[in-house]
Amino acid sequence: MSHTLEWKTRLHLFEEDGTTKARATLDTGTTTLTGHGAAHRNPADPDVPEIGDELAAGRALRDLGQQLLDIAERDVAGVGARTGTETGPALGWSL
């Protein structure tokens, strides 16, 4: 059985006064999730916006990824499948 989808992700970065904020939005066609991340530059550090962008974006994407894993875990439990975290043989979806 073949299954192909395209999920669209948008990443927005905002910087102001040494703080970079990121918002990552995932649109699956049926659900929209938003992850957030921030990076705060120490005033003693050089101003390199790319580093703040990378940190804030990575944190927003990590937040989004954790949300997806949490949803998947609930969905797996909802259909009664084993997650592999139970004792006994690891059957079903491995989380």
Salt bridges, closest charged atoms under 4 A:
GLU6 OE2 - LYS8 NZ 3.19
ASP47 OD1 - ARG41 NE 3.78
